[in-house]
Structure formats: C-alpha cells, structure tokens
Amino acid sequence: MTSTATDITSSTARELITAHHLINGEWSGEAVTQRMNPAKPGELAALSPSGTAEDVDAAITAATAAQPAWAALPAPSRGAILITAGNLLLERQAAIAEDLVREEGKTLAEAKGEVKRASDVLRFFGSLGWSATGEVLPSGLPDTTITTRREPLGVVGLITPWNFPIAIPAWKAAPALISGNAVVIKPAELTPLSATHLARALQDAGLPAGVFNVVHGKGRVVGDALARDPRIAGLSFTGSTNVGLALQEILNARRARVQLEMGGKNGVLVLDDADPRKAAAVVAAGAFGLTGQACTATSRVYVTPGIRDAFLEALVAEAAQYTAGDAPMGAVVSRQQFEQDQAAVRSAVERGATLLHGEYDGDPSGALLFPAAVLTDIAPDDAAVTEEIFGPVVAVLEVADYEAGLAAINDSRYGLTAGICTDSLARATDFAARAQAGVVKVNRPTAGLDLNVPFGGVKDSSTNTFREQGRSALDFFTWGKTVYTGI
C-alpha cells in the first residue's frame, strides 16, 4: 500500500491514526500493528506497519542516493527547510498533541509542551545554517592559510524511544540534517504517530525525497538491520542500557560511529539548610512529572537528619497533588510498564520498606493510572534504589551528612543527572564539581533540559563521547578536516 501524504487537517479519522513507512518520499506499508490508548481501555490509538530488513534496505538505498545533493545544498537553504518544518509543527500543535496523548498517555499540557519543544529544536538547528562551522588558523609556514571544515558522515540511523516520541526524533534528526546527512529513523513501536507528524512536517516543508526516511517495526528486526548495514556511517540511540550496549558492539565491530543515551537512576541530595517545602516541590516535579517516565527523572533522594521528617511530610503532600490521570500526571505507557511499576513497589515493601504514599494493587486491565509512590526505610542496596524503574516511584534514604550523601549519589552504575537542594553556595559548588553525572541541577528538578546546551551522561547512562542538543550535537554527525592552502 502506497499513498501520498496529505495535510493532517484534511485527513479522515482513520487516516489520522494510521502511520506508514516513509521511504524515498513515498508512504508505504500495511498498517497491521495496533496501539491502544493506555488511558482509555479499548480505544484504538494508532495503526502502524511492521517493517522488515528489506524495508530498511530500501530506506538506506534511498538515503544513500539522496544524501550527496542534500549535502551540496547551501547550509542556509537546508536550515530554511528545518525552520519551515518547525513552524508547521507549531501550526499543527493541537492536533499533534491530541495524537501524542492518545498513543503515549501524557497529559495534554505535557504533550503540547513536547510539540513546542520539537518545533523549537528544528528552528534552533535551522538557524545554525547561517553559522560558521570551521576556523581559520595561523600556520608556521610562509604564505599558507589553514582552515578547518566539518563534513557530514553520510547516512545515519536513529533509534528513538516512546517517552518523548516527537521531541527526541527532532533533536536527533535536526543536527543530522543541518549537517548534510540523510536519515533513516526507527521510531518506538508504541508511538508511531508522533514520528509520522515530524516526517510530514519535514516533507511539507520541502525536504527532498530520500533525505528523511521512517521505518516502523521491532527493534530486533529494524534496529538490528540499521546497525549492521555498512552504509550507515553512524547510529544515534536512546533507550535501555542493555539494548544500547548490544548495539554498540555491532557498530564498534565495523568501526562505525555510535551515540548512546541510556538509563538513569538519578539522585537528589537534600541538606538541612534547604527549605523542606521547596525541596519537596523540586523532588516531586522531577519524580512524578511526565509520570516518572523520563531517563532524567528523580528516583532516589538522600536527606540529612535535621530535615528528614519535615521533608518527608512535605513530599507526601506534594505526591498527593499528582493524581494519576488528572492534570498533573498522565497514564503509564503500557501494561508491561504498569506491572513493572507495581512489582518494584510491592517487592520493596515486602523487603521491609515503608510506603508513605501510593499503592501497588491496581488492576492493569483498566486505565493504566499509577499513583505517585514514596518509599522510605529502605536499604541502600535495595533494587528500588539501584535499578531503574521508569515510573513515578521515589525512594528516600537518610544519610549522616553532606559527604555521605555525595558518596551515595555517586554510588551508582548510572550517571545521567544529579541534584542538590541547599542554601549553601559552597556546598552547591562542591557538588557540581564532584557529582558523577553529565547534568547537575542545584535547587531544580533533575528532569527538564534546555535545548541549546549539551546533554548526556557518564557510566552506563551514555557512551560519554558525543553530547546531544545544542551546538555540541553537530559533533556526532560530522567529521573534521584540516585544509592547508598555499598562496
């Protein structure tokens, strides 16, 4: 089945929930995979095809053919297309957000914010088409000028997750495209519509056929084919640590470039000098916002003795404001994730933890609404403290002092974000220097990132080689060249 993309405002309801592959500018693939609304049992949210290795081959072939002409187009012209696409996303924000809510479970406010973020990302990188990407350097030789250039890798693969289904595809695709690469993207199976909206905006903005290709399907089929194809010069992945490390082995074996952003078990240290209510609000926003389904979410908190009781009281009051399915917190994305959240809380309680707020006995056959959970009286090596849950669950542990808290923050296989709540500039400065995390937040939620600054982690959270977002994102998608010119 092949069809031509139409403006979303003129499509039928059935077409609005149907995603297809986009290969060489053509929409194709029978939509056989159903995605149900996690907040409304029985409501069909999306339909999408299940791609094959042959679909990936066709997409890479199209990208390989289209890339040279795209790279030859002046960078300001490439940027103009990205800016136009960003404007189209903003014009279509309401319709896209409704689809995002239906297929992923976010609140409408969160979904609208994410569409705005994707629009801003496209426009930011589009504006970089007017920025210099090289340098003029002095030479020790007479009558010689040295310049540097940044060249596109060629064809790149992108594998993106379900939790930010339009923002993450945008922040990976935009730096790739402005740098002159062609793209093949495998979106998450749970959220095919969001990536479709991004592809439509780019296509409607005038992106040439073959420059941006979408293949839906299972990671073990589509993702594996992308990673193994020798025409893919680089692959950027966001998802679980286990999958990411497996992809890294494949890419390293053929010396292709790989960028991984993976798991997080992000800690916040709350000191006695902090305001307990303000600290609780910071922790709650990081832990329960986006239903806790962010790699940057707060999942463990270390508090010093003098503030422990007041902080816990304030945190429970904050948690009560995050009513599942109400404005502050949306649905859990899938039954599998819902049951994972339940099991994490239940097993922690069975091992002796105290559940101060929340519950874990809800029926996963209904709407997937999981209440904010606050655990305490829990061992430092408990799985709820060490392993990523990816839900609105936070564990609170007491530590003797600042040094003990910093050591606990750093005692993790992950190193994505870390936070501290304190009124001490000295402690905040020391924490920023010594916390083993790619992003440090002082008196701010661990979740939430500006698009113009580098983002990435250390340890098992990232390959820790190339950063995403901001100008730093261009580094992964380009390689450097030094040119000597004699007069």
Secondary structure, DSSP 8 states (H G I E B T S, - for coil): -EE----GGGS-HHHHTB--EEETTEEE----EEEE-TTSTT-EEEEE----HHHHHHHHHHHHHHHHHHHHS-HHHHHHHHHHHHHHHHHTHHHHHHHHHHHH---HHHHHHHHHHHHHHHHHHHHGGGS----EE--SSTTEEEEEEEEE-SEEEEE--SSSTTHHHHHHHHHHHHTT-EEEEE--TT-HHHHHHHHHHHHHTT--TTSEEE--S-IIIIIHHHHH-TTEEEEEEES-HHHHHHHHHHHHHTT-EEEEE----EEEEE-TTS-HHHHHHHHHHHHHGGGG-STT-EEEEEE-TTTHHHHHHHHHHHHHH--BTSTTB---S-HHHHHHHHHHHHHHHHTT-EEEE--S---TTS------EEEES--TTSHHHHS---SSEEEEEE-SSHHHHHHHHH-SSEESEEEEE-S-HHHHHHHHHH--SSEEEESS-SS---TTS-B--EETTB-SSS-BSTTTHHHHTEEEEEEEEE-
